[in-house]
Amino acid sequence: MDHFNYKNGELHAEDVPLSRIAAEVGTPVYVYSSATLARHFNVFQQALEWAPEHLICYALKANSNIAVLKLLGDLGAGMDVVSIGEYARARAAGVPGARIVFSGVGKTREEMKLALEGGIRQFNVESEPELRALSEVASGMGAVAPIAIRVNPDVDAKTHEKIATGKSDNKFGIPIARAREVYAEAAKLPGIEVIGIDMHIGSQLTDLDPYRQAYAKMADLTRALRDDGHDIRRLDMGGGLGIPYKRDNNAPPLPIEYGQVIREAVGDLGCEIEIEPGRNIAGNAGVLLSKVIYLKEGEGRNFLILDAAMNDLIRPAMYGAHHDIVPAIEPAPGADVSAFDVVGPVCESGDTFQKGTQLPSPDPDDLIVFRSAGAYGAVMSSEYNSRPLIPEVLVDRDRFAVIRPRPTLAEMISREALPDWL
């Protein structure tokens, strides 16, 4: 469910017509719904009500705007970060270090030091070299680093190969067959406190069976590690639950169903439960609002050229991902539609959002909306072709605010400098 609906013939974000945002802010622009973000977070809270101790750590990589983080943090969310930049964003949004989990395969010693100084809930350690480096950093500071080791269960998540993380040939985590020996090493290292296990098998999962397989292995490992003398008291189950990018397809499993899978697998272990949803909270909470520049007739096809491009929304070009594309003005029932290749102005053939999309024939300056663009949209955008990063807007009922402004060309160029010899 989201809060982007047609009202009086026009698509609204909550109670704000998208045309009003386009008129005041310009296009292209990302628009987020506060009500949808809150609802999706609260649905996960309900899914884990059975666990006396649990924390929903929102995955910043999905959408890291500090206004979004502030909204979720005020609702009680923890944060899952994968860089010191994301850590700094979470802290700037008012989230305490005690609710921040630091994941990622390439943490540097400087990042470890800064996180320990600022406060951290735990490090999710992904390799033995990282474990030893963290021990040296923490002990050198006279600190203790709480850790969970990320274990790779070798489970096929049945998702896109670029976002699968739980198979043996992925770069993430320690093979589950070696977990006990790595935990034994961790227990002997200075500056390290073993508190739990971490597991994350991929993103945009639409089937619960891979979770069942992975979490069964996690439960067995928990019991084995406890037998080895480790105080395993926290389980980080990862995230990755998919969202419905296509409105006419069967919906992915609900968070309440996902929560039940966790309960069935590890609910009897008495552990604190962490999950790391990102896309499922932010994805359908945002849209990309764009404007038609030209309609172009090609050889046997028609092109709809927009002012949004692949540098603004890279998912279709990078993953072959689908976003429902709809007009901002509600089509009349039975309105004639035509097939369009929806493309942007970037000088790449890959700057194609969809081919053969059925839409009512638009006119230049008509507004076009990409649904389900709240996750992995703005965060993955770039200034390719020297196109400025586009604004982000947060809506709350009948009001909205720009939460990332569009830089001017002068501001964009001013970040660069000429050397003295030129």
SVG drawing of the C-alpha trace seen along z (x, -y; Angstrom):
<svg xmlns="http://www.w3.org/2000/svg" viewBox="-14 -30 66 58">
<polyline fill="none" stroke="black" stroke-width="0.4" points="0.0,0.0 1.1,-3.5 -0.3,-7.1 0.0,-7.9 -3.5,-8.0 -5.6,-9.7 -7.9,-12.3 -10.1,-14.5 -8.4,-13.1 -4.9,-13.9 -2.2,-11.9 -1.5,-13.1 1.2,-12.3 -1.0,-12.1 -3.0,-15.4 -0.6,-17.2 -1.1,-17.1 2.1,-16.2 1.5,-19.1 1.9,-21.5 5.3,-20.1 6.3,-20.2 5.3,-23.8 7.1,-24.9 10.2,-22.7 10.6,-21.7 11.2,-18.3 12.6,-15.8 12.1,-15.4 11.8,-12.6 8.7,-12.7 8.4,-10.7 5.3,-10.1 5.8,-10.4 2.6,-8.4 3.9,-5.5 7.3,-5.4 5.7,-5.3 3.2,-2.7 5.8,-0.4 8.0,-0.7 5.1,0.0 4.1,3.1 7.5,4.6 7.1,3.6 3.9,5.6 5.6,8.5 8.0,8.8 5.7,8.2 6.2,11.8 9.9,11.0 10.2,9.2 13.5,7.8 13.9,6.7 15.2,3.8 14.3,2.9 17.5,1.5 16.6,-0.4 19.1,0.2 20.3,-3.3 21.6,-2.2 18.0,-2.1 17.4,-5.9 19.8,-7.8 18.2,-11.3 18.5,-12.6 14.9,-13.7 13.8,-10.1 16.2,-8.8 14.9,-11.4 11.3,-10.3 12.2,-6.6 14.5,-7.2 11.8,-9.1 9.6,-6.0 12.2,-3.9 14.2,-2.5 17.8,-1.5 20.0,-1.9 22.1,0.5 25.0,-1.3 27.7,-0.2 30.1,-3.2 31.2,-5.9 29.3,-8.4 26.1,-6.5 27.0,-6.4 27.4,-10.1 24.1,-10.6 22.4,-8.4 24.0,-10.4 23.1,-13.7 19.4,-12.5 19.6,-12.0 19.9,-8.2 22.1,-7.2 25.1,-5.0 23.5,-2.3 21.0,-1.8 23.5,-1.7 24.8,1.6 27.8,1.3 27.8,3.8 29.9,4.1 32.8,6.1 35.4,3.3 35.4,1.4 38.6,-0.6 40.5,-1.0 39.6,-4.7 35.9,-3.9 36.2,-1.4 37.9,-4.0 35.3,-6.7 32.4,-4.3 33.9,-3.2 34.4,-6.8 30.9,-7.8 29.2,-4.7 28.0,-1.6 25.5,1.2 27.6,3.8 29.9,4.5 28.8,7.2 32.2,8.7 32.6,10.2 36.1,11.7 38.9,12.9 41.2,10.0 38.5,7.5 38.1,9.3 41.8,9.0 41.9,5.4 39.0,4.5 40.6,6.2 43.8,4.2 41.8,0.9 39.6,1.5 42.3,2.8 44.6,-0.1 41.8,-2.5 41.2,-0.6 37.7,0.2 35.7,3.3 33.9,3.8 30.7,5.8 30.4,8.1 28.2,10.5 30.0,12.5 28.2,12.5 27.8,16.1 27.2,17.1 24.7,20.0 25.1,20.8 21.4,20.4 20.1,19.3 17.8,16.3 16.2,16.7 16.8,13.0 18.8,10.9 22.4,12.0 23.6,8.5 21.7,8.4 22.1,12.0 24.5,12.1 24.0,15.5 25.6,17.9 29.0,19.4 30.4,17.5 29.3,14.1 31.8,11.8 29.8,11.5 30.4,13.2 32.2,16.3 31.3,19.8 29.1,21.4 31.3,24.5 34.1,22.4 32.0,20.4 32.8,22.3 36.6,21.9 36.3,18.2 34.1,17.7 36.7,19.5 39.4,17.1 37.2,14.1 36.7,15.2 40.4,15.1 41.1,11.7 41.5,8.6 39.0,5.8 36.3,8.1 33.0,9.2 31.1,11.9 27.4,11.2 25.6,12.7 25.3,14.0 24.5,12.0 23.0,13.4 21.7,11.6 21.0,13.6 19.9,10.9 17.5,8.2 14.1,8.2 13.2,11.7 9.6,12.7 9.7,16.2 10.0,17.1 11.5,20.5 15.1,19.2 14.7,17.5 13.4,20.8 16.5,22.6 18.9,19.9 17.3,19.4 17.2,23.2 21.0,23.1 21.2,20.1 19.3,21.8 21.6,24.9 24.7,22.7 23.4,20.8 23.0,24.0 26.4,25.3 28.1,22.0 26.4,22.0 27.7,25.6 31.2,24.2 30.8,21.7 29.8,18.5 27.2,16.2 25.0,15.9 22.2,13.5 21.5,11.5 20.5,12.7 20.7,10.3 18.4,11.9 19.2,9.4 16.5,8.0 15.7,8.2 12.0,8.7 10.7,7.7 8.1,5.1 5.5,5.2 7.1,3.2 4.3,4.3 0.8,3.5 -0.8,6.3 1.5,9.0 1.0,11.2 2.3,9.4 5.4,10.6 5.0,12.0 3.9,9.6 6.1,8.6 3.8,10.4 4.4,13.6 8.2,12.9 8.1,12.3 6.3,15.7 9.1,17.4 11.7,15.9 9.6,17.0 9.3,20.5 13.0,20.8 14.6,19.1 11.8,18.0 12.7,20.7 16.3,19.5 15.6,16.6 17.7,14.2 17.2,10.6 16.1,10.2 17.3,7.7 16.2,7.2 17.5,4.8 14.6,3.8 15.4,1.0 13.6,1.4 10.4,2.7 10.2,-0.5 11.2,-3.1 10.5,-1.6 6.8,-2.3 7.1,-5.4 8.5,-7.4 8.0,-8.3 10.0,-10.0 8.1,-12.8 9.2,-13.7 8.1,-15.8 7.7,-15.0 10.2,-16.9 9.4,-15.4 7.4,-12.7 9.6,-11.3 8.6,-9.0 11.1,-6.3 11.3,-3.5 8.4,-1.3 8.3,-2.7 7.5,-5.9 9.8,-7.4 8.6,-9.3 11.6,-11.5 11.5,-12.7 13.6,-15.1 14.5,-12.3 17.4,-10.0 19.4,-7.0 21.6,-9.2 18.5,-10.0 17.1,-6.5 19.7,-3.8 17.8,-0.7 16.3,0.0 19.6,-0.4 21.6,1.4 19.3,4.3 16.7,4.3 14.3,3.3 10.7,2.4 8.9,-0.6 5.2,-1.2 5.0,-4.4 1.7,-6.4 0.5,-9.8 0.0,-12.4 -3.5,-13.1 -5.8,-10.1 -6.8,-8.7 -10.5,-8.6 -12.0,-5.2 -11.4,-3.4 -9.0,-6.1 -6.9,-5.1 -3.4,-4.1 -0.3,-3.7 3.0,-2.0 6.1,-4.1 9.7,-3.5 10.2,-5.7 13.7,-7.2 15.8,-10.0 18.1,-12.6 21.4,-11.0 23.7,-10.2 23.5,-6.4 21.2,-3.9 21.0,-2.3 19.1,-5.4 15.9,-3.6 13.4,-3.1 10.9,-0.8 10.1,0.4 6.6,0.7 4.9,-0.9 1.2,-1.5 0.2,-5.0 -2.4,-7.6 -0.7,-9.8 0.8,-12.6 1.8,-16.1 5.0,-18.0 5.2,-19.2 2.8,-16.5 3.8,-15.0 4.9,-11.3 5.3,-9.3 7.6,-6.4 6.1,-4.5 8.0,-2.5 11.1,-4.8 11.7,-5.5 14.5,-3.0 17.8,-2.8 16.7,-5.9 18.2,-9.1 21.0,-7.3 22.3,-5.8 22.0,-8.9 24.9,-10.7 25.9,-13.8 26.6,-11.9 26.5,-14.2 26.9,-17.0 23.3,-16.8 22.7,-18.2 21.4,-15.8 17.6,-16.2 15.7,-17.4 14.0,-15.3 10.8,-16.3 9.0,-14.9 5.3,-15.2 3.3,-15.2 -0.4,-15.3 -1.1,-18.6 2.3,-20.1 5.7,-19.4 9.4,-20.4 12.4,-20.2 14.8,-17.9 17.6,-18.0 17.7,-21.0 18.7,-20.9 22.2,-22.5 22.8,-25.1 25.2,-24.5 27.6,-27.1 27.4,-25.2 28.1,-21.9 31.1,-23.3 32.5,-25.1 33.4,-21.8 36.2,-21.4 39.4,-23.4 42.1,-24.2 45.7,-23.5 48.1,-26.4 49.7,-25.5 46.6,-25.9"/>
</svg>
